[in-house]
Amino acid sequence: MTVAAGAETFVTFPAGSIGVPVKVSSSQPLLASQRVQYYASFNEVWAESAAQAATTSYFNWYDKASPGMFNDNIHLLNPGSTSATVTVSLPGATSQTVTVAAGAEAYVTFPAGSIGGRSR
C-alpha cells in the first residue's frame, strides 16, 4: 500500500489479536507514536525529534480489548526525503505493511479485541 505525501491510511488486525510489544520496522528512519482513547480520556505516546528517527521502534503495550478502550492507534511520520516501507507487527496477528511517502504520515490500528505487550 502506498500513502501519498500529506495523506494518511490505516490497517486493521483480526479480532482476538494478542501478544508482546508492537514493533514498527521501516526501510528508512521513521517517527512513530501511539494514540489511545480510554472512555473520555485521550493519551499520546510520541516518538522523539526528527533527528532521532529510527528504523525500529517498540510500544510496550497495545490495548483495544479492555472495557473502555475505544481507540489505540500507531501513528507513523516519515521526516526523510525518501519513501519508507513500514511493517507494524503484534505477535499473534498478521503484520501490516504500508509505504509512507517522504514528509508524509500514516497510521495503523488493530481491531477491537486486540491486546498485548510487555517490557522488552
SULNORUR-V997859 format. One line per field, one symbol per residue. psi: psi as a letter, one per 40 degrees, with the letter a starting at -180 (. if undefined). burial: # if it has 9 or more other C-alpha atoms within 8 Angstrom, else .. A space follows every 50 residues. Layout:
psi->???
burial->???
This chain:
psi->hhhiheiiiiiiiiiehiaaihhhhieihihiihhhhhbeihihhiaaid eeiiehiihdihhfdihehdihihihhheaeiihhhhhihheihihhihh iheiiiiiiiiiehiiiii.
burial->..###.##..#####.##########.###########............ ..###.#.#######...############..#########.######## ###########.#####...
